[in-house]
């Protein structure tokens, strides 16, 4: 059986599933780098109209996020029936699973995780603030100079 291909990626195996669809392990054909690929069935949008808006917001936010503690968006592909969101692969799995498997964490490790989570959340809030300001398409700099943005170009 041939390995399925989506764009520049070979789809290898299922990593898990979530509220919006399955997550697959994918390998870039040229670089052989591993990625996580969210596979979302478009017909799910018919029964859950809010889901499409949430997915669009997630993609828009991830396109502008650039932080070492947040997974990076690599690419987005679309077929007639599915949406494929290619993300940086976190090879060690979910943080929740790791924390659940530990009886306790030494304070230094716990503080490192806490710090990374807080820095990541702060970065997301900064981007959300920028997106919120841009929804009116006009923002003002500290010198009150108008700057125009097109939220759809992000």
C-alpha positions in Angstrom: 0.0 0.0 0.0 1.4 3.4 -1.0 2.1 6.1 1.6 -0.5 8.9 1.2 0.8 12.2 0.1 -0.5 15.7 0.9 1.4 18.5 -0.9 5.1 18.1 0.0 4.4 15.6 2.8 4.1 11.9 3.2 1.4 11.0 5.8 2.9 8.3 8.0 0.6 7.4 10.9 -2.1 8.7 13.3 -0.8 10.4 16.4 -4.2 11.0 18.0 -7.5 12.7 17.6 -9.0 15.9 19.0 -12.2 17.9 18.9 -11.7 19.0 15.3 -10.2 15.9 13.7 -7.2 13.6 13.6 -3.6 14.4 14.0 -1.2 12.5 11.7 2.6 12.3 11.6 3.9 13.6 8.3 7.4 13.7 6.8 8.5 16.4 4.4 9.4 14.7 1.1 12.6 16.7 0.5 14.0 17.5 4.0 12.6 14.4 5.7 11.7 16.7 8.7 8.8 15.4 10.8 5.6 17.5 11.2 2.2 17.1 12.8 -0.7 17.3 10.4 -4.2 18.1 11.6 -6.8 16.6 9.3 -10.2 18.2 9.5 -13.3 16.9 7.6 -15.1 19.8 5.9 -18.5 18.2 6.3 -18.1 18.7 10.1 -18.4 22.5 9.4 -22.0 21.9 8.2 -23.1 20.6 11.7 -20.9 23.0 13.6 -20.9 26.5 12.0 -18.7 27.9 14.8 -15.9 25.4 14.0 -15.0 27.0 10.7 -14.6 30.4 12.3 -12.5 28.9 15.1 -10.3 27.1 12.6 -9.8 30.3 10.6 -8.9 32.2 13.7 -6.4 29.5 14.7 -4.7 29.6 11.3 -4.6 33.5 11.3 -3.2 33.6 14.8 -0.6 30.8 14.1 0.6 32.6 10.9 1.7 35.6 13.0 2.9 33.8 16.1 6.6 33.4 16.4 7.6 32.1 19.8 10.0 29.3 20.9 7.4 27.8 23.2 4.5 27.7 20.7 4.2 25.2 17.8 4.8 26.9 14.5 2.4 26.7 11.5 4.3 25.3 8.5 1.6 25.1 5.8 -2.2 24.8 5.1 -3.6 22.6 2.4 -7.1 22.1 1.3 -8.9 19.4 -0.7 -12.6 19.3 -1.7 -13.4 17.3 1.5 -10.6 18.1 4.0 -8.4 20.8 5.5 -4.8 19.9 6.4 -2.9 22.1 8.9 0.8 21.3 9.0 2.5 22.1 12.3 5.8 21.8 13.9 6.1 18.3 15.5 6.6 18.0 19.2 8.2 14.5 19.3 7.9 14.0 23.1 4.1 14.2 23.1 1.7 16.1 25.2 2.9 18.0 28.3 -0.2 16.9 30.1 0.7 13.2 29.6 4.3 13.8 30.8 3.1 15.7 33.9 0.5 12.9 34.6 3.2 10.2 34.5 5.4 12.0 37.0 4.8 11.5 40.7 6.2 15.0 41.3 8.5 17.5 39.7 11.6 19.0 41.2 11.1 22.8 41.7 13.6 23.7 38.9 11.8 21.6 36.3 8.3 22.8 37.4 9.5 26.4 37.3 11.0 25.9 33.8 7.6 24.5 32.5 5.7 27.3 34.2 7.9 30.0 32.8 7.6 28.6 29.3 3.8 28.4 29.5 3.5 31.9 30.8 5.8 33.3 28.1 3.9 31.4 25.5 0.5 32.7 26.8 1.9 36.2 26.9 2.9 36.0 23.3 -0.6 34.7 22.3 -2.2 37.6 24.1 0.1 40.1 22.4 -0.9 38.7 19.0 -4.6 38.7 20.0 -4.3 42.3 21.0 -2.8 43.1 17.6 -5.6 41.2 15.8 -8.2 43.0 17.9 -6.7 46.4 17.0 -6.5 45.4 13.3 -10.2 44.4 13.1 -11.0 48.1 12.8 -8.3 48.3 10.1 -6.9 51.4 11.6 -4.4 51.7 14.5 -2.5 54.6 15.8 1.2 54.7 16.7 2.5 56.5 19.7 2.9 59.6 17.5 -0.8 59.3 16.4 0.2 58.4 12.8 -2.4 56.2 11.1 -1.4 52.7 10.1 -3.7 50.6 7.9 -3.8 46.8 8.0 -5.8 44.2 6.1 -6.6 41.4 8.6 -7.3 39.1 5.6 -3.7 39.4 4.4 -2.3 37.9 7.6 
